[in-house]
Amino acid sequence: MQDNASYRIKNTLSYKLGLALINFNKKINNNSILGGGIEYLKLIKELYILKRTHQKQKILYKQITQIFPELTYTPL
């Protein structure tokens, strides 16, 4: 398992969205012949799915920590 600080940073929404944008940019640069029109729609869908799953995970974490307070993250 990763250490607590790096796991918590990689689990933030901004990190996940930024990583998706970087991967998208690399993908577009490799396939720049057509301009990637449909790829932009796929990007929007992927970003939306990332946001939605992150929100669900956040709600689940809050519910679990209410039941089991010992599972909360330690302060950084």
C-alpha positions in Angstrom: 0.0 0.0 0.0 1.1 3.5 -0.7 2.0 5.9 2.1 -0.9 7.9 3.4 0.1 11.4 2.0 0.7 10.3 -1.6 -2.5 8.2 -1.6 -4.5 11.1 -0.3 -3.1 13.4 -3.0 -3.7 11.0 -5.8 -7.3 10.5 -4.5 -8.3 14.1 -4.9 -10.6 15.2 -7.6 -8.2 17.8 -9.0 -5.4 15.2 -9.4 -7.7 12.7 -11.1 -9.0 15.3 -13.6 -5.5 16.7 -14.2 -4.2 13.2 -15.0 -7.1 12.6 -17.4 -6.3 15.9 -19.2 -2.6 15.0 -19.4 -3.4 11.6 -20.8 -5.9 13.2 -23.3 -3.2 15.6 -24.5 -0.7 12.8 -25.1 -3.4 10.9 -27.0 -4.3 13.9 -29.2 -0.6 14.7 -29.9 0.0 11.1 -31.1 -3.2 11.2 -33.3 -3.2 14.8 -34.5 -4.1 14.0 -38.1 -7.9 14.4 -37.8 -7.9 16.9 -34.9 -9.7 14.6 -32.5 -13.3 15.8 -32.8 -14.9 12.7 -31.3 -12.1 12.5 -28.8 -13.2 15.7 -27.1 -16.7 14.2 -26.5 -15.0 11.2 -25.0 -13.0 13.5 -22.8 -16.1 15.3 -21.5 -17.7 11.9 -20.8 -14.6 10.6 -19.0 -14.3 13.8 -16.9 -18.0 13.6 -15.9 -17.6 9.9 -14.9 -14.6 10.7 -12.8 -16.4 13.5 -11.0 -19.5 11.3 -10.4 -17.5 8.4 -9.0 -15.4 10.7 -6.9 -18.5 12.2 -5.3 -19.9 8.7 -4.6 -16.6 7.6 -3.0 -16.6 10.8 -0.9 -20.1 10.1 0.4 -19.3 6.5 1.1 -16.1 7.5 3.0 -18.2 9.9 5.2 -20.8 7.2 5.9 -18.1 4.6 6.8 -16.2 7.0 9.1 -19.4 7.8 10.9 -19.9 4.1 11.7 -16.2 3.4 12.2 -14.4 6.6 13.4 -11.1 4.7 13.7 -10.9 4.5 9.9 -10.5 8.3 9.4 -7.4 9.6 7.7 -4.6 10.7 10.0 -3.8 14.4 9.8 -1.0 15.4 7.4 
